[in-house]
Amino acid sequence: MCGAEFFQHHTDEDHMSDENAAQGETPEVETPETETPEVDPAEALRTENAELKDRVLRTVAEMENLRKRTERDVADTRSYAIAGFARDMLSATDALSRALMVIPAETREGADGSLKSLIEGIELAEREMQRLLAKHGVKPIEAAGQKFDPHKHQAMFEVPNPNVPEGTVVQVVQEGFAIGERVLRPAMVGVAKGGAAAPAPTGEGEEGVDKSA
């Protein structure tokens, strides 16, 4: 090889090396592998067991709530299924009561024969209807002497009475009834209007007497 050719050969090799360097070729560097932490099988089982136990407890609680709700719904249906019929029966009972009220006391006491039998028959029918209503859960609403409750009582008039607290039921015009916790018919009442109850007497000679009896 002549000197010109040798010089040209080395020049080409140097040129190729410069091109490779210009293209940014860098030697490959090995990346160290990251070690995956080992999972403790016992710990994994304990975690899974805790999760399963929590699910079971939640399921049991939901089933118990469903059972209680179903029992309550069944009881309410059983108790209130006759509400409409019971309300109609109360109207019939009221009619019997009014029939007895229009008969003067002296007439009832001195009645004999067929009139006496008629009066006794009406009284018997009224008592039997009241018994049947009570058998099916229909109970009278306590009103006389109670604090007026708009959910259970219907005020018809006010009665001036300073001897009892204002708002106390002092007269019952028509008895009210309820079935379970549901009011079938509010009691029609007269309500006291006056103020606080009158103070108990404290005269001489009354010391040591128990007034709570």
C-alpha positions as CSV (number, residue, x, y, z in Angstrom):
1,M,0.0,0.0,0.0
2,C,1.4,3.3,-1.0
3,G,1.7,6.2,1.4
4,A,-1.2,8.1,0.0
5,E,-3.5,5.1,0.3
6,F,-2.4,4.4,3.8
7,F,-3.1,8.0,4.8
8,Q,-6.5,7.9,3.2
9,H,-7.4,4.6,5.0
10,H,-6.6,6.0,8.4
11,T,-8.5,9.2,7.7
12,D,-11.6,7.2,6.8
13,E,-11.4,5.2,10.1
14,D,-11.0,8.4,12.1
15,H,-14.0,9.9,10.4
16,M,-16.2,6.9,11.2
17,S,-15.1,7.0,14.9
18,D,-16.1,10.7,15.0
19,E,-19.5,9.9,13.5
20,N,-20.2,7.2,16.1
21,A,-19.2,9.6,18.9
22,A,-21.4,12.3,17.5
23,Q,-24.5,9.9,17.4
24,G,-24.2,9.7,21.2
25,E,-23.4,6.0,21.5
26,T,-22.6,5.2,25.1
27,P,-21.6,1.9,26.5
28,E,-24.5,-0.1,28.1
29,V,-24.6,0.1,32.0
30,E,-26.2,-2.9,33.8
31,T,-29.1,-1.8,36.2
32,P,-29.1,-3.7,39.5
33,E,-32.3,-5.7,40.0
34,T,-34.6,-4.6,42.9
35,E,-35.3,-7.4,45.3
36,T,-39.1,-8.1,46.0
37,P,-39.8,-8.4,49.7
38,E,-40.9,-11.8,50.7
39,V,-44.5,-12.1,52.1
40,D,-44.9,-14.0,55.3
41,P,-47.5,-16.8,54.5
42,A,-48.7,-16.8,58.1
43,E,-49.3,-13.1,58.2
44,A,-51.2,-13.3,54.8
45,L,-53.4,-16.1,56.3
46,R,-54.1,-14.0,59.4
47,T,-55.1,-11.0,57.3
48,E,-57.4,-13.1,55.1
49,N,-58.9,-14.7,58.1
50,A,-59.7,-11.3,59.7
51,E,-61.3,-10.1,56.5
52,L,-63.5,-13.3,56.2
53,K,-64.5,-13.0,59.9
54,D,-65.5,-9.3,59.4
55,R,-67.6,-10.3,56.3
56,V,-69.3,-13.1,58.3
57,L,-70.1,-10.8,61.2
58,R,-71.5,-8.2,58.9
59,T,-73.7,-10.8,57.1
60,V,-75.0,-12.1,60.5
61,A,-75.8,-8.6,61.7
62,E,-77.7,-7.8,58.4
63,M,-79.7,-11.1,58.7
64,E,-80.6,-10.3,62.3
65,N,-81.8,-6.8,61.4
66,L,-83.8,-8.3,58.5
67,R,-85.4,-10.9,60.9
68,K,-86.3,-8.2,63.4
69,R,-87.7,-5.9,60.8
70,T,-89.8,-8.8,59.3
71,E,-91.1,-9.7,62.7
72,R,-92.0,-6.1,63.4
73,D,-93.8,-5.8,60.0
74,V,-95.7,-9.0,60.6
75,A,-96.8,-7.8,64.1
76,D,-97.8,-4.4,62.8
77,T,-99.9,-6.0,60.0
78,R,-101.5,-8.4,62.5
79,S,-102.2,-5.6,65.0
80,Y,-103.5,-3.0,62.6
81,A,-105.2,-5.2,60.0
82,I,-108.6,-4.7,61.8
83,A,-108.1,-1.0,62.4
84,G,-110.8,0.0,59.9
85,F,-113.2,-2.6,61.2
86,A,-112.5,-1.7,64.8
87,R,-113.2,2.0,64.1
88,D,-116.6,1.0,62.6
89,M,-117.3,-1.2,65.6
90,L,-116.7,1.8,67.9
91,S,-119.5,3.7,66.1
92,A,-121.9,0.8,66.9
93,T,-120.7,0.7,70.5
94,D,-121.4,4.5,70.8
95,A,-124.9,3.9,69.4
96,L,-125.6,1.4,72.2
97,S,-124.2,3.7,74.8
98,R,-126.3,6.6,73.6
99,A,-129.4,4.3,73.7
100,L,-128.8,3.6,77.4
101,M,-128.1,7.3,78.2
102,V,-131.5,8.5,76.9
103,I,-133.3,6.2,79.3
104,P,-133.8,8.1,82.6
105,A,-132.2,6.5,85.7
106,E,-135.5,6.1,87.5
107,T,-137.0,4.3,84.4
108,R,-134.1,1.9,84.4
109,E,-134.3,1.2,88.1
110,G,-138.1,0.7,88.0
111,A,-138.3,-1.2,84.7
112,D,-139.8,-4.6,84.6
113,G,-141.0,-7.1,82.1
114,S,-140.1,-6.5,78.5
115,L,-138.6,-3.0,79.1
116,K,-136.2,-4.5,81.7
117,S,-135.2,-7.3,79.3
118,L,-134.6,-4.7,76.6
119,I,-132.4,-2.6,78.8
120,E,-130.4,-5.6,80.0
121,G,-130.0,-6.8,76.5
122,I,-128.5,-3.4,75.4
123,E,-126.1,-3.4,78.3
124,L,-125.0,-6.9,77.6
125,A,-124.4,-6.2,73.9
126,E,-122.4,-3.1,74.8
127,R,-120.2,-5.0,77.3
128,E,-119.7,-7.8,74.8
129,M,-118.6,-5.4,72.1
130,Q,-116.2,-3.7,74.5
131,R,-114.8,-7.2,75.4
132,L,-114.2,-8.2,71.8
133,L,-112.5,-4.9,71.0
134,A,-110.2,-5.3,74.0
135,K,-109.5,-8.9,72.9
136,H,-108.2,-7.6,69.6
137,G,-106.0,-4.9,71.1
138,V,-108.4,-2.0,71.1
139,K,-107.9,-0.1,74.4
140,P,-109.6,3.1,75.7
141,I,-107.3,6.2,75.8
142,E,-106.8,7.5,79.4
143,A,-107.9,11.1,79.4
144,A,-109.6,12.3,82.6
145,G,-107.1,14.1,84.8
146,Q,-104.3,13.8,82.3
147,K,-102.3,16.6,80.6
148,F,-103.9,17.5,77.3
149,D,-102.1,15.6,74.5
150,P,-103.1,16.7,70.9
151,H,-102.1,13.3,69.6
152,K,-104.6,11.5,71.8
153,H,-107.2,14.2,72.8
154,Q,-109.4,16.5,70.9
155,A,-110.3,19.7,72.9
156,M,-114.0,20.6,72.5
157,F,-114.2,23.4,75.0
158,E,-112.3,25.0,77.9
159,V,-113.5,24.9,81.5
160,P,-112.4,27.7,83.9
161,N,-110.9,26.0,86.9
162,P,-108.1,27.6,88.9
163,N,-107.7,24.5,91.1
164,V,-105.9,22.4,88.5
165,P,-103.0,23.1,86.2
166,E,-104.0,24.7,82.9
167,G,-104.3,22.2,80.1
168,T,-105.6,19.4,82.3
169,V,-108.4,17.3,81.0
170,V,-111.3,17.8,83.4
171,Q,-114.2,16.3,81.3
172,V,-114.5,13.5,78.8
173,V,-117.3,14.0,76.2
174,Q,-116.5,10.9,74.2
175,E,-114.1,8.2,75.0
176,G,-111.1,7.7,72.7
177,F,-109.6,4.4,71.7
178,A,-106.2,3.2,70.3
179,I,-105.0,0.0,68.8
180,G,-101.4,-0.7,69.7
181,E,-99.6,2.6,69.4
182,R,-102.0,3.9,66.8
183,V,-105.0,6.2,67.7
184,L,-108.2,5.0,66.3
185,R,-110.2,7.9,67.6
186,P,-109.0,10.7,69.9
187,A,-110.9,11.4,73.1
188,M,-113.2,14.4,72.9
189,V,-112.5,16.4,76.1
190,G,-112.9,19.6,78.0
191,V,-109.7,21.2,79.1
192,A,-109.1,23.3,82.3
193,K,-108.2,27.0,81.9
194,G,-107.0,28.7,85.1
195,G,-103.5,28.2,86.2
196,A,-101.4,26.3,88.7
197,A,-103.0,24.0,91.1
198,A,-104.2,25.6,94.4
199,P,-101.8,25.2,97.3
200,A,-102.6,22.5,99.8
201,P,-104.1,23.8,103.1
202,T,-101.7,24.2,106.0
203,G,-104.0,25.0,108.9
204,E,-103.3,24.4,112.5
205,G,-103.4,20.9,113.8
206,E,-102.4,19.4,110.5
207,E,-98.7,19.2,111.2
208,G,-97.3,15.7,110.7
209,V,-100.2,14.6,108.5
210,D,-99.0,12.7,105.4
211,K,-100.7,14.4,102.4
212,S,-99.4,11.9,99.9
213,A,-101.8,9.2,101.0
